Amino acid sequence: MNSVSNLKFGFSPCPNDTYILDAIVNKHIDCRDINFDFFVSDVEVLNQKAFNEELDITKLSFHAWLKVHSKYILLNSGSALGRGCGPLLISKKTLNINKLTEYSVAIPGKNTTANLLLNIF
């Protein structure tokens, strides 16, 4: 008798995630006895779900993963962080980078890599 695994799988609605996971979500891949309960939300919500251990598999910010690395294994594929590919700081007008602390900057979430890098640099 086969046992069926039900795994809670979180990912974001960003094009990278939806493209990569399309075959699993739409059952074009035989996952045998594994069933997924998908949860789609922005990365900060996914980070919080991981902190609360609510998801078995999830997309995470690198910053958030550092806080839960003992509970989640980092895969060697699927990463979207690298030199020259974001996060980006954009503005309607020219900013003086030396006066960045004088500006309001929107972030995608407190535990995101974008926020971590903004605070470092």
C-alpha positions, 0 to 999 in steps of 0.5 A: 500500500502506498502512502500519500504525502500532502505537502504545503508548497508556497511560491509567489505570483512572480513570472519566474515562480509561475513559469518554473512551477507550471508543470507541477501545478498543472500536473504535467509531471507525475509526482507519484504519491505526493500531493501539493497544497499550493499557497501563492502570495508575496515573498514577505508573506512566504517569509513569515509562513516559513518563520512560523513553519507553516509550509513544507516547501517555500520560496524564501528571501535569502535574508529570511532563509538565514533565519530559518536555515536549520529548518529549510534546505536551500536548493542549488537551483531556482535562485534569482539573486546575482550580480546585476540582477537586482534588487534595484533602487529606482526613482523619478528623479536623480538621487544623491547616493550619499544622501540615501538616508534622507529619502523614503524607500519602499521595500517589498518586506522587512525580511527581504533581501532587498531590505537587507541590502538597502541597510548594508549599502 
